[in-house]
Amino acid sequence: MKNETDILIIGGGIAGISTLYHLTRMGWSDVMLAEKIELTSGSTWHAAGNLPHFSNSYNVMKLQQYSIDLYTRLEKETGHPVDHHQTGALRLAHTRSRMDEFERVVAMSELAGLRLEMIDTRRMEELHPFLDTTGLLGGLWHPDDGHIDPTSVTNTLAAGARQGGNYCAQQPG
Ligand SMILES: Cc1cc2nc3c(=O)[nH]c(=O)nc-3n(C[C@H](O)[C@H](O)[C@H](O)COP(=O)(O)OP(=O)(O)OC[C@H]3O[C@@H](n4cnc5c(N)ncnc54)[C@H](O)[C@@H]3O)c2cc1C
């Protein structure tokens, strides 16, 4: 194993592996990652894997959009499966203030180039026939939301980094 490198990343969860992958894409060629147990053995392995496009912050929304775009192309780019499912998601509003919040997020999403949509209860029932809409004022529909297997994504990003000629080293626990 090498004992000198330009950049050493500690920890093979999504944060470390994503850093490794993106450095590779930026052209860094001497990067090493050290993981004390095995890739995704930390909290990444336990993550639910939800991929929402919902935030009250424009910057976070752009970050979510970038991640989902990346996850959508990653399987084709690397040849490794990522188990990504774009199921769409519904958010429910019981109060006027929640509707106001959704409308503000939709306006922001238009600026960010996302497809979020305010919908009425009839459309909600069409999308989810088992939903009881009693007491609901409306909701927010995100057609591009979904979920992904965090372990697959991490291992696929690691494969992408290796394809870029970088190191992804593991050390025994
Ligand atoms: C696709 C995806 C979806 C997610 N969805 C959700 C969600 O719906 N809800 C939610 O709450 N969270 C979600 N998360 C976030 C998740 O719960 C964690 O917050 C996140 O995965 C933490 O990543 P991490 O790399 O910071 O930490 P970790 O995964 O814990 O990685 C740290 C790694 O460092 C290693 N390490 C520690 N010390 C050393 C050392 N001294 N030397 C070498 N190695 C060391 C550990 O063994 C571990 O592998 C999601 C994450 C992903 C990837």
The ligand as an SDF file (V2000), in Angstrom:
LIG
                    3D

 53 58  0  0  0  0  0  0  0  0999 V2000
  -28.7080    8.0240   -0.8780 C   0  0  0  0  0  0  0  0  0  0  0  0
  -28.8040    8.4870    0.5520 C   0  0  0  0  0  0  0  0  0  0  0  0
  -30.0400    8.7670    1.0800 C   0  0  0  0  0  0  0  0  0  0  0  0
  -30.1510    9.1650    2.3900 C   0  0  0  0  0  0  0  0  0  0  0  0
  -31.4000    9.3210    2.8750 N   0  0  0  0  0  0  0  0  0  0  0  0
  -31.5620    9.6460    4.1520 C   0  0  0  0  0  0  0  0  0  0  0  0
  -32.8670    9.7440    4.6770 C   0  0  0  0  0  0  0  0  0  0  0  0
  -33.8500    9.5130    3.9910 O   0  0  0  0  0  0  0  0  0  0  0  0
  -32.9880   10.1190    5.9780 N   0  0  0  0  0  0  0  0  0  0  0  0
  -31.8880   10.4030    6.7600 C   0  0  0  0  0  0  0  0  0  0  0  0
  -32.0490   10.7450    7.9170 O   0  0  0  0  0  0  0  0  0  0  0  0
  -30.6450   10.2930    6.2620 N   0  0  0  0  0  0  0  0  0  0  0  0
  -30.4520    9.9260    5.0030 C   0  0  0  0  0  0  0  0  0  0  0  0
  -29.1820    9.8370    4.5050 N   0  0  0  0  0  0  0  0  0  0  0  0
  -28.0170   10.2770    5.3290 C   0  0  0  0  0  0  0  0  0  0  0  0
  -27.4490    9.1650    6.2100 C   0  0  0  0  0  0  0  0  0  0  0  0
  -28.3750    8.8550    7.2310 O   0  0  0  0  0  0  0  0  0  0  0  0
  -26.1090    9.5990    6.8710 C   0  0  0  0  0  0  0  0  0  0  0  0
  -26.2380   10.8730    7.4750 O   0  0  0  0  0  0  0  0  0  0  0  0
  -24.9670    9.6670    5.8970 C   0  0  0  0  0  0  0  0  0  0  0  0
  -24.9750    8.5240    5.0590 O   0  0  0  0  0  0  0  0  0  0  0  0
  -23.6450    9.7750    6.6750 C   0  0  0  0  0  0  0  0  0  0  0  0
  -22.5640    9.6400    5.7830 O   0  0  0  0  0  0  0  0  0  0  0  0
  -21.0640    9.8800    6.2650 P   0  0  0  0  0  0  0  0  0  0  0  0
  -20.1900    9.5040    5.1130 O   0  0  0  0  0  0  0  0  0  0  0  0
  -20.9590   11.2590    6.8120 O   0  0  0  0  0  0  0  0  0  0  0  0
  -20.8540    8.9200    7.5270 O   0  0  0  0  0  0  0  0  0  0  0  0
  -20.7000    7.3250    7.6250 P   0  0  0  0  0  0  0  0  0  0  0  0
  -21.5750    6.5960    6.6720 O   0  0  0  0  0  0  0  0  0  0  0  0
  -20.9020    6.9950    9.0700 O   0  0  0  0  0  0  0  0  0  0  0  0
  -19.1990    7.0570    7.2000 O   0  0  0  0  0  0  0  0  0  0  0  0
  -18.1010    7.2790    8.0290 C   0  0  0  0  0  0  0  0  0  0  0  0
  -17.1010    6.1600    7.7640 C   0  0  0  0  0  0  0  0  0  0  0  0
  -15.8630    6.5130    8.3920 O   0  0  0  0  0  0  0  0  0  0  0  0
  -15.2570    5.3440    8.9160 C   0  0  0  0  0  0  0  0  0  0  0  0
  -14.3000    5.7920    9.9220 N   0  0  0  0  0  0  0  0  0  0  0  0
  -14.5530    6.4010   11.1020 C   0  0  0  0  0  0  0  0  0  0  0  0
  -13.4130    6.6960   11.7390 N   0  0  0  0  0  0  0  0  0  0  0  0
  -12.4030    6.2700   10.9280 C   0  0  0  0  0  0  0  0  0  0  0  0
  -10.9770    6.2860   11.0450 C   0  0  0  0  0  0  0  0  0  0  0  0
  -10.3720    6.8080   12.1190 N   0  0  0  0  0  0  0  0  0  0  0  0
  -10.2460    5.7480   10.0440 N   0  0  0  0  0  0  0  0  0  0  0  0
  -10.8500    5.2230    8.9310 C   0  0  0  0  0  0  0  0  0  0  0  0
  -12.2050    5.1790    8.7900 N   0  0  0  0  0  0  0  0  0  0  0  0
  -12.9750    5.7010    9.7680 C   0  0  0  0  0  0  0  0  0  0  0  0
  -16.4440    4.5360    9.4300 C   0  0  0  0  0  0  0  0  0  0  0  0
  -16.1250    3.1590    9.5290 O   0  0  0  0  0  0  0  0  0  0  0  0
  -17.5070    4.8180    8.3520 C   0  0  0  0  0  0  0  0  0  0  0  0
  -17.5010    3.8340    7.3290 O   0  0  0  0  0  0  0  0  0  0  0  0
  -29.0060    9.3770    3.1980 C   0  0  0  0  0  0  0  0  0  0  0  0
  -27.7460    9.1000    2.6790 C   0  0  0  0  0  0  0  0  0  0  0  0
  -27.6300    8.6330    1.3730 C   0  0  0  0  0  0  0  0  0  0  0  0
  -26.2830    8.2760    0.8370 C   0  0  0  0  0  0  0  0  0  0  0  0
  1  2  1  0
  2  3  1  0
  2 52  2  0
  3  4  2  0
  4  5  1  0
  4 50  1  0
  5  6  2  0
  6  7  1  0
  6 13  1  0
  7  8  2  0
  7  9  1  0
  9 10  1  0
 10 11  2  0
 10 12  1  0
 12 13  2  0
 13 14  1  0
 14 15  1  0
 14 50  1  0
 15 16  1  0
 16 17  1  0
 16 18  1  0
 18 19  1  0
 18 20  1  0
 20 21  1  0
 20 22  1  0
 22 23  1  0
 23 24  1  0
 24 25  2  0
 24 26  1  0
 24 27  1  0
 27 28  1  0
 28 29  2  0
 28 30  1  0
 28 31  1  0
 31 32  1  0
 32 33  1  0
 33 34  1  0
 33 48  1  0
 34 35  1  0
 35 36  1  0
 35 46  1  0
 36 37  1  0
 36 45  1  0
 37 38  2  0
 38 39  1  0
 39 40  1  0
 39 45  2  0
 40 41  1  0
 40 42  2  0
 42 43  1  0
 43 44  2  0
 44 45  1  0
 46 47  1  0
 46 48  1  0
 48 49  1  0
 50 51  2  0
 51 52  1  0
 52 53  1  0
M  END
$$$$
